[in-house]
Amino acid sequence: FVFEPQNNLNRLGSLKLTMDNGRMIPLRDLIVLNPGQVLPGLNGGEENVTAFYAQTYAFVRFLREENYGARLKSYHNLLLAGLRGNWPLDEAQRRVAADRSLPLTVAWNAQVSPRLFSMYIDPDIEKIDREYQNYCSRKVYHIRVRTREDAAR
């Protein structure tokens, strides 16, 4: 099995449609979301689920690949600190993060995610969002999506 994220045409096609339809979730919001918040019937339709997964896929690729992997070390440090349970958080938040039996709540994510993003990735999320949007545009530029109208012809 070889994992090649650059060849994930399902996610790239979804990202293309999300961008074309003006449904990109701002990075400030994306980093605090979890999949349960975008389930159909709760806060939107299938388009929200598709946009969420396409964008999280693209964001991970952005952190790993953009500018020749300039953020890859920071991204790995974020992941490793989380794995080891030693994110630089206050004692109560660190205890919740380290206890794998505790569910991480929407409120916890909303508090902790922006803080970790600022510490590990960049404190200027608006700047990173612009870079991320440009990255996404470049990745889907060559993608052609066949619509239902195309298929009916």
LINCORUR-V7496 format. One record per backbone hydrogen bond with DSSP energy under -1.0 kcal/mol. NH is the residue of the N-H (numbers start at 1). CO is the residue of the C=O. Records with the same first field share a line. If there is no record, write none. Layout:
NH: CO, CO
//
This chain:
7: 4
8: 5
9: 7
12: 8
13: 9
14: 10
15: 11
16: 12
17: 13
18: 14
19: 15
20: 16
21: 17
22: 19
23: 18
29: 26
30: 26
31: 27
32: 29
37: 34
38: 35
41: 44
42: 39
43: 39
48: 45
49: 45
50: 46
51: 47
52: 48
53: 49
54: 50
55: 51
56: 52
57: 53
58: 54
59: 55
60: 56
61: 57
62: 58
63: 59
64: 60
65: 61
66: 62
69: 65
70: 66
72: 69
75: 71
76: 72
77: 73
78: 74
79: 75
80: 76
81: 77
82: 78
83: 79
84: 80
86: 81
89: 87
94: 90
95: 91
96: 92
97: 93
98: 94
99: 95
100: 98
102: 99
109: 105
110: 106
111: 107
112: 108
113: 109
116: 112
117: 113
118: 114
119: 115
120: 116
121: 117
122: 117
125: 123
128: 124
129: 125
130: 126
131: 127
132: 128
133: 129
134: 130
135: 131
136: 132
137: 133
138: 134
139: 135
140: 136
143: 140
151: 147
152: 148
//
